[in-house]
Amino acid sequence: MKRLIMACAIVSMGSGLGGCATVLNGTSQPVEFQSDPGGATIRLANGLTCETPCQYSMKRGDDSMATFTLAGHEPVDVYIQSRTGGSIAGNILAGGIIGGVVDASNGASNHLYPDPVYVRLVPVGSTEPAVLLNKDGEVISTVAEYNARVGPDVIDGMQAQGLFPAGQTPG
């Protein structure tokens, strides 16, 4: 840990432009998309599409939404939240305020959640809810509960990014 802090401090002071998280994490994160059953089409808020299982590199500082569709199954929208990581305090200590500001402004100190975005879809007409799964296929929560918890923050972030007009919500 001591070596990591020293390395970040050296890089941050040497470049004068980057923070520790920018150097170590970069400003993008590969996000995996999975579905049960597989083969669902994913449409991201920015219009990109893929078929599960798939992966996209997404900006760490940007909230988003993925829509899962599969014939015979209910469509599901899942919010993708940009969350502040724990590296900010260490970055400020190691790299100074400038490094902290750089990382905060470019999103490098953030992580996208959930990752993977793994959804168990439900057949059309089912009374069961779609659920979010972790990487091991264990239930985290229902998609509706997760979206209700993070929705206000994600919607504000997506509106700030111009992904849909203010006053409107996705879905």
Rosetta blueprint (number, residue, H / E / L):
1 M L
2 K H
3 R H
4 L H
5 I H
6 M H
7 A H
8 C H
9 A H
10 I H
11 V H
12 S H
13 M H
14 G H
15 S H
16 G L
17 L L
18 G L
19 G L
20 C H
21 A H
22 T H
23 V H
24 L H
25 N H
26 G L
27 T L
28 S E
29 Q E
30 P E
31 V E
32 E E
33 F E
34 Q E
35 S E
36 D E
37 P L
38 G L
39 G L
40 A L
41 T E
42 I E
43 R E
44 L E
45 A L
46 N L
47 G L
48 L L
49 T E
50 C E
51 E E
52 T L
53 P L
54 C E
55 Q E
56 Y E
57 S E
58 M E
59 K E
60 R L
61 G L
62 D L
63 D L
64 S E
65 M E
66 A E
67 T E
68 F E
69 T E
70 L L
71 A L
72 G L
73 H E
74 E L
75 P L
76 V E
77 D E
78 V E
79 Y E
80 I E
81 Q E
82 S E
83 R E
84 T E
85 G L
86 G L
87 S H
88 I H
89 A H
90 G H
91 N H
92 I H
93 L H
94 A H
95 G H
96 G H
97 I H
98 I H
99 G H
100 G H
101 V H
102 V H
103 D H
104 A H
105 S H
106 N H
107 G L
108 A L
109 S L
110 N E
111 H E
112 L E
113 Y E
114 P L
115 D L
116 P L
117 V E
118 Y E
119 V E
120 R E
121 L L
122 V L
123 P E
124 V L
125 G L
126 S L
127 T L
128 E L
129 P L
130 A L
131 V E
132 L E
133 L E
134 N L
135 K L
136 D L
137 G L
138 E L
139 V E
140 I E
141 S E
142 T E
143 V H
144 A H
145 E H
146 Y H
147 N H
148 A H
149 R H
150 V H
151 G H
152 P H
153 D H
154 V H
155 I H
156 D H
157 G H
158 M H
159 Q H
160 A H
161 Q L
162 G L
163 L L
164 F L
165 P L
166 A L
167 G L
168 Q L
169 T L
170 P L
171 G L
